[in-house]
Amino acid sequence: MVTMAMRMRDAHIWLFTILAIFLAAPALANDPIRPISPPGPVYAGQSVIFRINTQGMIPPTSATLFYRRIGTGEFQALAMNRDTEIEHSLIMEGRHNLPPGIEYFFVVEDGQRRLFTHPPQDPRANPLRLEVRLDHPAGESLLFPAMDKVRISGRRL
């Protein structure tokens, strides 16, 4: 027999589940740092453009890319250029890009001196990864991020 206490318990479980879903989703969706490039992978010796968008926060005062080669120790910092009020970019020289790849994360400081990272949870322990391949496959087209995903057939010189 279904008692009033059982109905109340079931109602509380459903309410808790619904609240957990709706309250957690915005927290995940509100990451103020959105990487735009690189799409990856890249090739050894190729310069790479890192570009981020920082919507949903007080305009940033600085943005920094922290990177290291996969399998090495400390992260190194490179200051990013402010392209617009909400976009920052950096061109990493090809000499930094060697196989098997690099690990990286972003740190942005806003106008109230608050720090935001991407990935948001413990970026030093869980950095993003960019695969660096040894050589271009024959006949592959190149993707230029600044050209809105326009592909141009590559020619080997």
LUMSEFI-715001 format. One record per residue: residue in one letter; z, x, y of N, C-alpha, C in turn. Coordinates in Angstrom, 1 decimal. Example, Ala and Ser with C-alpha at 12.3 -4.5 7.8 and 13.67 -1.06 7.14 Angstrom:
LUMSEFI-715001
keba aa a, npz 7.8, npx 13.2, npy -5.7, capz 7.8, capx 12.3, capy -4.5, cpz 7.8, cpx 13.2, cpy -3.3
keba aa s, npz 7.1, npx 12.8, npy -2.2, capz 7.1, capx 13.7, capy -1.1, cpz 7.9, cpx 12.9, cpy 0.0
END
This chain:
LUMSEFI-715001
keba aa m, npz 0.0, npx 0.8, npy -1.2, capz 0.0, capx 0.0, capy 0.0, cpz 0.0, cpx 0.9, cpy 1.2
keba aa v, npz -0.9, npx 0.6, npy 2.2, capz -1.0, capx 1.3, capy 3.4, cpz 0.1, cpx 0.9, cpy 4.4
keba aa t, npz 0.9, npx 1.8, npy 4.8, capz 1.9, capx 1.5, capy 5.7, cpz 1.5, cpx 1.9, cpy 7.1
keba aa m, npz 2.3, npx 1.4, npy 8.0, capz 2.0, capx 1.7, capy 9.4, cpz 2.2, cpx 3.2, cpy 9.7
keba aa a, npz 3.1, npx 3.8, npy 9.0, capz 3.3, capx 5.3, capy 9.2, cpz 2.0, cpx 6.0, cpy 8.8
keba aa m, npz 1.4, npx 5.6, npy 7.7, capz 0.2, capx 6.3, capy 7.2, cpz -0.9, cpx 6.1, cpy 8.1
keba aa r, npz -1.1, npx 4.9, npy 8.7, capz -2.1, capx 4.7, capy 9.7, cpz -1.9, cpx 5.5, cpy 10.9
keba aa m, npz -0.7, npx 5.6, npy 11.4, capz -0.4, capx 6.4, capy 12.5, cpz -0.7, cpx 7.9, cpy 12.3
keba aa r, npz -0.3, npx 8.4, npy 11.1, capz -0.6, capx 9.8, capy 10.7, cpz -2.1, cpx 10.0, cpy 10.7
keba aa d, npz -2.9, npx 9.1, npy 10.1, capz -4.3, capx 9.3, capy 10.0, cpz -4.9, cpx 9.3, cpy 11.4
keba aa a, npz -4.4, npx 8.4, npy 12.3, capz -4.9, capx 8.3, capy 13.7, cpz -4.6, cpx 9.6, cpy 14.4
keba aa h, npz -3.5, npx 10.2, npy 14.2, capz -3.1, capx 11.5, capy 14.8, cpz -4.0, cpx 12.6, cpy 14.3
keba aa i, npz -4.3, npx 12.6, npy 13.1, capz -5.2, capx 13.6, capy 12.5, cpz -6.6, cpx 13.5, cpy 13.1
keba aa w, npz -7.1, npx 12.3, npy 13.2, capz -8.4, capx 12.1, capy 13.8, cpz -8.4, cpx 12.5, cpy 15.3
keba aa l, npz -7.4, npx 12.1, npy 16.0, capz -7.3, capx 12.4, capy 17.4, cpz -7.2, cpx 14.0, cpy 17.6
keba aa f, npz -6.4, npx 14.6, npy 16.8, capz -6.2, capx 16.1, capy 16.9, cpz -7.6, cpx 16.8, cpy 16.6
keba aa t, npz -8.3, npx 16.3, npy 15.6, capz -9.6, capx 16.9, capy 15.2, cpz -10.6, cpx 16.7, cpy 16.4
keba aa i, npz -10.7, npx 15.6, npy 16.9, capz -11.6, capx 15.3, capy 18.0, cpz -11.3, cpx 16.1, cpy 19.3
keba aa l, npz -10.0, npx 16.2, npy 19.6, capz -9.6, capx 17.0, capy 20.8, cpz -9.8, cpx 18.5, cpy 20.5
keba aa a, npz -9.6, npx 19.0, npy 19.3, capz -9.8, capx 20.4, capy 19.0, cpz -11.3, cpx 20.7, cpy 19.2
keba aa i, npz -12.2, npx 19.8, npy 18.7, capz -13.6, capx 20.1, capy 18.9, cpz -14.0, cpx 20.1, cpy 20.3
keba aa f, npz -13.6, npx 19.1, npy 21.1, capz -14.1, capx 19.0, capy 22.4, cpz -13.4, cpx 19.9, cpy 23.4
keba aa l, npz -12.2, npx 20.4, npy 23.1, capz -11.6, capx 21.3, capy 24.0, cpz -12.0, cpx 22.7, cpy 23.6
keba aa a, npz -12.3, npx 23.0, npy 22.4, capz -12.7, capx 24.4, capy 22.0, cpz -14.2, cpx 24.7, cpy 22.4
keba aa a, npz -15.0, npx 23.7, npy 22.3, capz -16.5, capx 23.9, capy 22.6, cpz -16.7, cpx 24.4, cpy 24.1
keba aa p, npz -16.1, npx 23.8, npy 25.1, capz -16.3, capx 24.3, capy 26.4, cpz -15.9, cpx 25.8, cpy 26.6
keba aa a, npz -14.8, npx 26.1, npy 25.9, capz -14.3, capx 27.5, capy 26.1, cpz -15.3, cpx 28.5, cpy 25.5
keba aa l, npz -16.0, npx 28.1, npy 24.4, capz -17.0, capx 29.0, capy 23.8, cpz -18.2, cpx 28.9, cpy 24.7
keba aa a, npz -18.6, npx 27.8, npy 25.3, capz -19.8, capx 27.7, capy 26.0, cpz -19.7, cpx 28.3, cpy 27.4
keba aa n, npz -18.4, npx 28.5, npy 27.9, capz -18.2, capx 28.9, capy 29.3, cpz -18.1, cpx 30.4, cpy 29.4
keba aa d, npz -18.7, npx 31.2, npy 28.5, capz -18.7, capx 32.6, capy 28.7, cpz -19.5, cpx 32.9, cpy 29.9
keba aa p, npz -18.9, npx 33.5, npy 31.0, capz -19.7, capx 33.6, capy 32.2, cpz -20.7, cpx 34.7, cpy 32.2
keba aa i, npz -20.7, npx 35.6, npy 31.2, capz -21.7, capx 36.7, capy 31.1, cpz -22.7, cpx 36.3, cpy 30.0
keba aa r, npz -24.0, npx 36.2, npy 30.4, capz -25.0, capx 35.9, capy 29.4, cpz -26.0, cpx 37.0, cpy 29.4
keba aa p, npz -26.1, npx 37.8, npy 28.3, capz -27.1, capx 38.9, capy 28.2, cpz -28.5, cpx 38.3, cpy 28.2
keba aa i, npz -29.4, npx 38.8, npy 28.9, capz -30.8, capx 38.4, capy 28.9, cpz -31.7, cpx 39.3, cpy 28.1
keba aa s, npz -31.4, npx 40.6, npy 28.3, capz -32.1, capx 41.6, capy 27.5, cpz -31.2, cpx 42.8, cpy 27.3
keba aa p, npz -31.4, npx 43.6, npy 26.3, capz -32.6, capx 43.8, capy 25.5, cpz -32.7, cpx 42.8, cpy 24.3
keba aa p, npz -33.9, npx 42.4, npy 24.0, capz -34.1, capx 41.5, capy 22.8, cpz -33.9, cpx 42.3, cpy 21.5
keba aa g, npz -34.1, npx 43.6, npy 21.5, capz -34.0, capx 44.4, capy 20.3, cpz -35.0, cpx 44.2, cpy 19.3
keba aa p, npz -35.3, npx 45.0, npy 18.3, capz -34.8, capx 46.4, capy 18.4, cpz -35.7, cpx 47.2, cpy 19.3
keba aa v, npz -35.3, npx 48.5, npy 19.5, capz -36.1, capx 49.4, capy 20.3, cpz -36.5, cpx 50.6, cpy 19.5
keba aa y, npz -37.2, npx 51.5, npy 20.1, capz -37.6, capx 52.7, capy 19.3, cpz -37.1, cpx 54.0, cpy 19.9
keba aa a, npz -36.8, npx 55.0, npy 19.1, capz -36.2, capx 56.2, capy 19.5, cpz -36.9, cpx 56.8, cpy 20.7
keba aa g, npz -36.2, npx 57.2, npy 21.7, capz -36.7, capx 57.7, capy 22.9, cpz -37.2, cpx 56.7, cpy 23.9
keba aa q, npz -37.2, npx 55.4, npy 23.6, capz -37.7, capx 54.4, capy 24.5, cpz -36.6, cpx 54.0, cpy 25.5
keba aa s, npz -37.0, npx 53.9, npy 26.8, capz -36.0, capx 53.4, capy 27.8, cpz -35.8, cpx 51.9, cpy 27.5
keba aa v, npz -34.6, npx 51.5, npy 27.8, capz -34.2, capx 50.1, capy 27.5, cpz -33.7, cpx 49.4, cpy 28.8
keba aa i, npz -34.1, npx 48.2, npy 29.1, capz -33.6, capx 47.4, capy 30.2, cpz -32.5, cpx 46.5, cpy 29.7
keba aa f, npz -31.3, npx 46.7, npy 30.2, capz -30.2, capx 45.7, capy 30.0, cpz -30.1, cpx 44.8, cpy 31.2
keba aa r, npz -30.1, npx 43.5, npy 31.0, capz -30.0, capx 42.6, capy 32.1, cpz -29.0, cpx 41.5, cpy 31.7
keba aa i, npz -28.1, npx 41.1, npy 32.6, capz -27.1, capx 40.1, capy 32.4, cpz -27.2, cpx 39.1, cpy 33.5
keba aa n, npz -26.8, npx 37.8, npy 33.2, capz -26.7, capx 36.7, capy 34.2, cpz -25.2, cpx 36.4, cpy 34.2
keba aa t, npz -24.7, npx 36.2, npy 35.4, capz -23.2, capx 35.9, capy 35.5, cpz -22.9, cpx 34.6, cpy 36.2
keba aa q, npz -23.5, npx 33.5, npy 35.7, capz -23.2, capx 32.2, capy 36.3, cpz -21.9, cpx 31.7, cpy 35.9
keba aa g, npz -21.3, npx 30.8, npy 36.7, capz -20.1, capx 30.1, capy 36.4, cpz -18.9, cpx 30.9, cpy 36.7
keba aa m, npz -19.0, npx 31.8, npy 37.7, capz -17.8, capx 32.6, capy 38.1, cpz -18.0, cpx 32.9, cpy 39.6
keba aa i, npz -16.9, npx 33.4, npy 40.2, capz -17.0, capx 33.8, capy 41.6, cpz -17.9, cpx 35.0, cpy 41.6
keba aa p, npz -18.8, npx 35.1, npy 42.6, capz -19.8, capx 36.2, capy 42.5, cpz -19.2, cpx 37.6, cpy 42.2
keba aa p, npz -19.8, npx 38.3, npy 41.3, capz -19.2, capx 39.6, capy 40.8, cpz -19.3, cpx 40.7, cpy 41.9
keba aa t, npz -18.4, npx 41.6, npy 41.9, capz -18.4, capx 42.7, capy 42.8, cpz -19.0, cpx 43.9, cpy 42.0
keba aa s, npz -18.8, npx 43.9, npy 40.7, capz -19.4, capx 45.1, capy 39.9, cpz -19.7, cpx 44.6, cpy 38.5
keba aa a, npz -20.6, npx 45.3, npy 37.8, capz -20.9, capx 45.1, capy 36.4, cpz -21.1, cpx 46.5, cpy 35.8
keba aa t, npz -20.6, npx 46.6, npy 34.6, capz -20.7, capx 47.9, capy 33.9, cpz -21.1, cpx 47.7, cpy 32.5
keba aa l, npz -22.0, npx 48.6, npy 32.0, capz -22.3, capx 48.6, capy 30.6, cpz -21.6, cpx 49.8, cpy 30.0
keba aa f, npz -20.9, npx 49.5, npy 28.9, capz -20.2, capx 50.5, capy 28.1, cpz -21.0, cpx 50.6, cpy 26.8
keba aa y, npz -21.3, npx 51.9, npy 26.4, capz -22.1, capx 52.1, capy 25.2, cpz -21.7, cpx 53.3, cpy 24.5
keba aa r, npz -22.1, npx 53.4, npy 23.2, capz -21.9, capx 54.6, capy 22.4, cpz -23.0, cpx 54.5, cpy 21.3
keba aa r, npz -23.3, npx 55.7, npy 20.8, capz -24.2, capx 55.7, capy 19.6, cpz -23.4, cpx 55.2, cpy 18.4
keba aa i, npz -24.0, npx 54.4, npy 17.5, capz -23.3, capx 53.9, capy 16.3, cpz -22.8, cpx 55.1, cpy 15.5
keba aa g, npz -21.5, npx 55.0, npy 15.2, capz -20.9, capx 56.0, capy 14.4, cpz -20.1, cpx 57.1, cpy 15.2
keba aa t, npz -20.2, npx 57.0, npy 16.6, capz -19.5, capx 57.9, capy 17.4, cpz -18.2, cpx 57.3, cpy 17.9
keba aa g, npz -17.4, npx 58.1, npy 18.7, capz -16.1, capx 57.6, capy 19.1, cpz -16.1, cpx 56.8, cpy 20.4
keba aa e, npz -15.9, npx 57.5, npy 21.5, capz -15.6, capx 56.8, capy 22.8, cpz -16.9, cpx 56.1, cpy 23.4
keba aa f, npz -16.6, npx 55.0, npy 24.1, capz -17.7, capx 54.4, capy 24.9, cpz -17.8, cpx 55.1, cpy 26.2
keba aa q, npz -19.1, npx 55.2, npy 26.7, capz -19.4, capx 55.8, capy 28.0, cpz -19.8, cpx 54.6, cpy 28.9
keba aa a, npz -19.5, npx 54.8, npy 30.2, capz -19.7, capx 53.7, capy 31.2, cpz -20.9, cpx 54.0, cpy 32.1
keba aa l, npz -21.8, npx 53.0, npy 32.3, capz -22.9, capx 53.1, capy 33.2, cpz -22.8, cpx 51.9, cpy 34.2
keba aa a, npz -22.8, npx 52.2, npy 35.5, capz -22.7, capx 51.1, capy 36.5, cpz -24.1, cpx 50.4, cpy 36.5
keba aa m, npz -24.1, npx 49.0, npy 36.6, capz -25.3, capx 48.3, capy 36.6, cpz -25.7, cpx 48.0, cpy 38.0
keba aa n, npz -27.0, npx 47.8, npy 38.3, capz -27.5, capx 47.4, capy 39.6, cpz -27.4, cpx 45.9, cpy 39.8
keba aa r, npz -27.0, npx 45.5, npy 41.0, capz -27.0, capx 44.1, capy 41.4, cpz -28.4, cpx 43.7, cpy 41.9
keba aa d, npz -29.1, npx 42.9, npy 41.1, capz -30.4, capx 42.5, capy 41.4, cpz -30.4, cpx 41.2, cpy 42.3
keba aa t, npz -29.6, npx 40.3, npy 41.9, capz -29.4, capx 39.1, capy 42.7, cpz -27.9, cpx 38.8, cpy 42.7
keba aa e, npz -27.5, npx 37.7, npy 43.3, capz -26.0, capx 37.4, capy 43.3, cpz -25.5, cpx 37.2, cpy 41.9
keba aa i, npz -26.3, npx 36.7, npy 41.0, capz -25.9, capx 36.4, capy 39.6, cpz -26.5, cpx 37.3, cpy 38.5
keba aa e, npz -27.4, npx 38.2, npy 38.9, capz -28.0, capx 39.1, capy 37.9, cpz -27.8, cpx 40.6, cpy 38.2
keba aa h, npz -27.5, npx 41.3, npy 37.1, capz -27.3, capx 42.7, capy 37.1, cpz -28.2, cpx 43.3, cpy 36.1
keba aa s, npz -28.7, npx 44.5, npy 36.3, capz -29.5, capx 45.2, capy 35.3, cpz -29.3, cpx 46.7, cpy 35.4
keba aa l, npz -29.8, npx 47.3, npy 34.3, capz -29.7, capx 48.8, capy 34.2, cpz -30.8, cpx 49.3, cpy 33.3
keba aa i, npz -31.4, npx 50.4, npy 33.6, capz -32.4, capx 51.0, capy 32.7, cpz -31.7, cpx 52.2, cpy 32.1
keba aa m, npz -31.5, npx 52.1, npy 30.7, capz -30.9, capx 53.2, capy 30.0, cpz -32.1, cpx 54.1, cpy 29.6
keba aa e, npz -31.9, npx 55.4, npy 30.0, capz -33.0, capx 56.4, capy 29.6, cpz -33.1, cpx 56.5, cpy 28.1
keba aa g, npz -34.3, npx 56.9, npy 27.7, capz -34.6, capx 57.0, capy 26.3, cpz -33.8, cpx 58.0, cpy 25.6
keba aa r, npz -33.3, npx 59.1, npy 26.3, capz -32.6, capx 60.1, capy 25.6, cpz -31.3, cpx 59.6, cpy 25.0
keba aa h, npz -30.8, npx 58.5, npy 25.4, capz -29.6, capx 57.9, capy 24.9, cpz -29.8, cpx 57.1, cpy 23.6
keba aa n, npz -31.1, npx 56.7, npy 23.3, capz -31.4, capx 55.8, capy 22.3, cpz -32.0, cpx 56.5, cpy 21.1
keba aa l, npz -31.1, npx 56.8, npy 20.1, capz -31.4, capx 57.4, capy 18.9, cpz -31.0, cpx 56.6, cpy 17.7
keba aa p, npz -31.8, npx 56.7, npy 16.6, capz -31.4, capx 55.9, capy 15.4, cpz -30.0, cpx 56.3, cpy 14.9
keba aa p, npz -29.2, npx 55.4, npy 14.3, capz -29.5, capx 54.1, capy 13.9, cpz -29.4, cpx 53.1, cpy 15.1
keba aa g, npz -28.8, npx 53.4, npy 16.2, capz -28.7, capx 52.5, capy 17.3, cpz -27.5, cpx 52.7, cpy 18.2
keba aa i, npz -27.3, npx 51.8, npy 19.1, capz -26.1, capx 51.9, capy 20.0, cpz -25.3, cpx 50.6, cpy 19.9
keba aa e, npz -24.0, npx 50.8, npy 20.2, capz -23.1, capx 49.6, capy 20.3, cpz -22.8, cpx 49.5, cpy 21.8
keba aa y, npz -22.6, npx 48.3, npy 22.3, capz -22.4, capx 48.2, capy 23.7, cpz -21.7, cpx 46.9, cpy 24.0
keba aa f, npz -21.1, npx 46.8, npy 25.2, capz -20.5, capx 45.6, capy 25.8, cpz -20.6, cpx 45.7, cpy 27.3
keba aa f, npz -20.4, npx 44.5, npy 27.9, capz -20.4, capx 44.4, capy 29.4, cpz -19.1, cpx 44.1, cpy 29.9
keba aa v, npz -18.7, npx 44.7, npy 31.1, capz -17.5, capx 44.3, capy 31.9, cpz -17.9, cpx 43.9, cpy 33.3
keba aa v, npz -17.5, npx 42.8, npy 33.7, capz -17.9, capx 42.3, capy 35.1, cpz -16.6, cpx 42.0, cpy 35.8
keba aa e, npz -16.5, npx 42.5, npy 37.1, capz -15.3, capx 42.2, capy 37.9, cpz -15.8, cpx 41.2, cpy 39.0
keba aa d, npz -15.0, npx 40.1, npy 39.1, capz -15.5, capx 39.1, capy 40.1, cpz -14.8, cpx 39.4, cpy 41.5
keba aa g, npz -15.0, npx 38.5, npy 42.4, capz -14.5, capx 38.7, capy 43.8, cpz -13.0, cpx 38.6, cpy 43.9
keba aa q, npz -12.3, npx 38.1, npy 42.8, capz -10.9, capx 38.0, capy 42.8, cpz -10.3, cpx 39.1, cpy 42.0
keba aa r, npz -11.1, npx 40.1, npy 41.7, capz -10.7, capx 41.3, capy 40.9, cpz -10.3, cpx 40.9, cpy 39.4
keba aa r, npz -10.8, npx 39.8, npy 38.9, capz -10.6, capx 39.5, capy 37.5, cpz -11.7, cpx 40.1, cpy 36.7
keba aa l, npz -11.3, npx 40.6, npy 35.5, capz -12.3, capx 41.2, capy 34.6, cpz -12.8, cpx 40.3, cpy 33.5
keba aa f, npz -14.1, npx 40.2, npy 33.3, capz -14.7, capx 39.4, capy 32.2, cpz -15.4, cpx 40.4, cpy 31.3
keba aa t, npz -15.4, npx 40.1, npy 30.0, capz -16.2, capx 41.0, capy 29.1, cpz -17.2, cpx 40.1, cpy 28.3
keba aa h, npz -18.2, npx 40.8, npy 27.8, capz -19.1, capx 40.2, capy 26.8, cpz -19.4, cpx 41.2, cpy 25.8
keba aa p, npz -19.1, npx 41.0, npy 24.5, capz -18.4, capx 39.8, capy 24.0, cpz -17.0, cpx 39.6, cpy 24.5
keba aa p, npz -16.6, npx 38.3, npy 24.7, capz -15.4, capx 38.0, capy 25.3, cpz -14.1, cpx 38.4, cpy 24.5
keba aa q, npz -14.2, npx 38.5, npy 23.2, capz -13.0, capx 38.8, capy 22.4, cpz -13.1, cpx 40.2, cpy 21.9
keba aa d, npz -12.2, npx 41.1, npy 22.4, capz -12.0, capx 42.5, capy 22.0, cpz -13.4, cpx 43.2, cpy 21.9
keba aa p, npz -14.1, npx 43.4, npy 23.0, capz -15.4, capx 44.0, capy 22.9, cpz -15.4, cpx 45.4, cpy 22.3
keba aa r, npz -14.4, npx 46.2, npy 22.5, capz -14.4, capx 47.6, capy 21.9, cpz -14.4, cpx 47.5, cpy 20.4
keba aa a, npz -13.7, npx 46.6, npy 19.8, capz -13.6, capx 46.4, capy 18.4, cpz -14.8, cpx 45.7, cpy 17.8
keba aa n, npz -15.4, npx 44.8, npy 18.6, capz -16.5, capx 43.9, capy 18.2, cpz -17.7, cpx 44.0, cpy 19.2
keba aa p, npz -18.3, npx 45.2, npy 19.4, capz -19.4, capx 45.4, capy 20.4, cpz -20.7, cpx 44.7, cpy 19.9
keba aa l, npz -21.6, npx 44.5, npy 20.8, capz -22.9, capx 44.1, capy 20.5, cpz -23.6, cpx 45.4, cpy 19.9
keba aa r, npz -24.7, npx 45.1, npy 19.1, capz -25.4, capx 46.3, capy 18.6, cpz -26.9, cpx 46.2, cpy 18.9
keba aa l, npz -27.5, npx 47.3, npy 19.1, capz -29.0, capx 47.4, capy 19.4, cpz -29.5, cpx 48.4, cpy 18.4
keba aa e, npz -30.4, npx 47.9, npy 17.5, capz -31.0, capx 48.8, capy 16.5, cpz -32.0, cpx 49.7, cpy 17.2
keba aa v, npz -32.0, npx 50.9, npy 16.9, capz -33.0, capx 51.9, capy 17.4, cpz -33.8, cpx 52.4, cpy 16.1
keba aa r, npz -35.1, npx 52.1, npy 16.1, capz -35.9, capx 52.5, capy 15.0, cpz -36.6, cpx 53.8, cpy 15.3
keba aa l, npz -37.0, npx 54.5, npy 14.2, capz -37.6, capx 55.8, capy 14.4, cpz -39.0, cpx 55.8, cpy 15.0
keba aa d, npz -39.8, npx 54.9, npy 14.6, capz -41.2, capx 54.9, capy 15.1, cpz -41.8, cpx 53.5, cpy 15.2
keba aa h, npz -42.8, npx 53.3, npy 16.1, capz -43.5, capx 52.0, capy 16.2, cpz -44.4, cpx 51.7, cpy 15.0
keba aa p, npz -44.3, npx 50.5, npy 14.4, capz -45.3, capx 50.2, capy 13.4, cpz -46.7, cpx 50.1, cpy 14.0
keba aa a, npz -47.7, npx 50.4, npy 13.3, capz -49.1, capx 50.4, capy 13.8, cpz -49.4, cpx 49.0, cpy 14.2
keba aa g, npz -50.1, npx 48.9, npy 15.4, capz -50.6, capx 47.6, capy 15.9, cpz -49.6, cpx 46.6, cpy 16.4
keba aa e, npz -48.4, npx 47.0, npy 16.6, capz -47.4, capx 46.1, capy 17.1, cpz -47.5, cpx 46.0, cpy 18.6
keba aa s, npz -47.3, npx 44.8, npy 19.2, capz -47.4, capx 44.6, capy 20.6, cpz -46.0, cpx 44.8, cpy 21.2
keba aa l, npz -46.0, npx 45.2, npy 22.5, capz -44.8, capx 45.5, capy 23.2, cpz -44.3, cpx 44.3, cpy 24.0
keba aa l, npz -43.0, npx 44.1, npy 24.1, capz -42.5, capx 43.1, capy 24.9, cpz -41.8, cpx 43.7, cpy 26.1
keba aa f, npz -42.2, npx 43.2, npy 27.3, capz -41.6, capx 43.7, capy 28.5, cpz -40.7, cpx 42.6, cpy 29.1
keba aa p, npz -39.4, npx 42.8, npy 29.1, capz -38.4, capx 41.7, capy 29.5, cpz -38.7, cpx 41.2, cpy 30.9
keba aa a, npz -39.1, npx 42.0, npy 31.8, capz -39.3, capx 41.6, capy 33.2, cpz -40.6, cpx 40.7, cpy 33.4
keba aa m, npz -41.4, npx 40.6, npy 32.3, capz -42.6, capx 39.8, capy 32.4, cpz -42.4, cpx 38.5, cpy 31.7
keba aa d, npz -41.2, npx 38.0, npy 31.6, capz -40.9, capx 36.7, capy 31.0, cpz -41.6, cpx 36.5, cpy 29.6
keba aa k, npz -41.3, npx 37.5, npy 28.7, capz -41.7, capx 37.5, capy 27.3, cpz -43.2, cpx 37.5, cpy 27.1
keba aa v, npz -44.0, npx 38.1, npy 28.0, capz -45.4, capx 38.3, capy 27.9, cpz -45.6, cpx 39.5, cpy 26.9
keba aa r, npz -46.4, npx 39.3, npy 25.9, capz -46.6, capx 40.4, capy 25.0, cpz -47.9, cpx 41.1, cpy 25.4
keba aa i, npz -47.9, npx 42.4, npy 25.3, capz -49.1, capx 43.2, capy 25.6, cpz -49.3, cpx 44.1, cpy 24.5
keba aa s, npz -50.6, npx 44.1, npy 24.0, capz -50.9, capx 45.0, capy 22.8, cpz -50.6, cpx 46.4, cpy 23.2
keba aa g, npz -49.9, npx 47.1, npy 22.3, capz -49.5, capx 48.5, capy 22.6, cpz -50.6, cpx 49.4, cpy 22.1
keba aa r, npz -50.9, npx 50.5, npy 22.8, capz -51.8, capx 51.5, capy 22.4, cpz -51.0, cpx 52.8, cpy 22.3
keba aa r, npz -51.2, npx 53.5, npy 21.2, capz -50.5, capx 54.8, capy 21.0, cpz -51.3, cpx 55.8, cpy 21.7
keba aa l, npz -50.7, npx 56.7, npy 22.5, capz -51.4, capx 57.7, capy 23.2, cpz -51.3, cpx 59.0, cpy 22.5
END
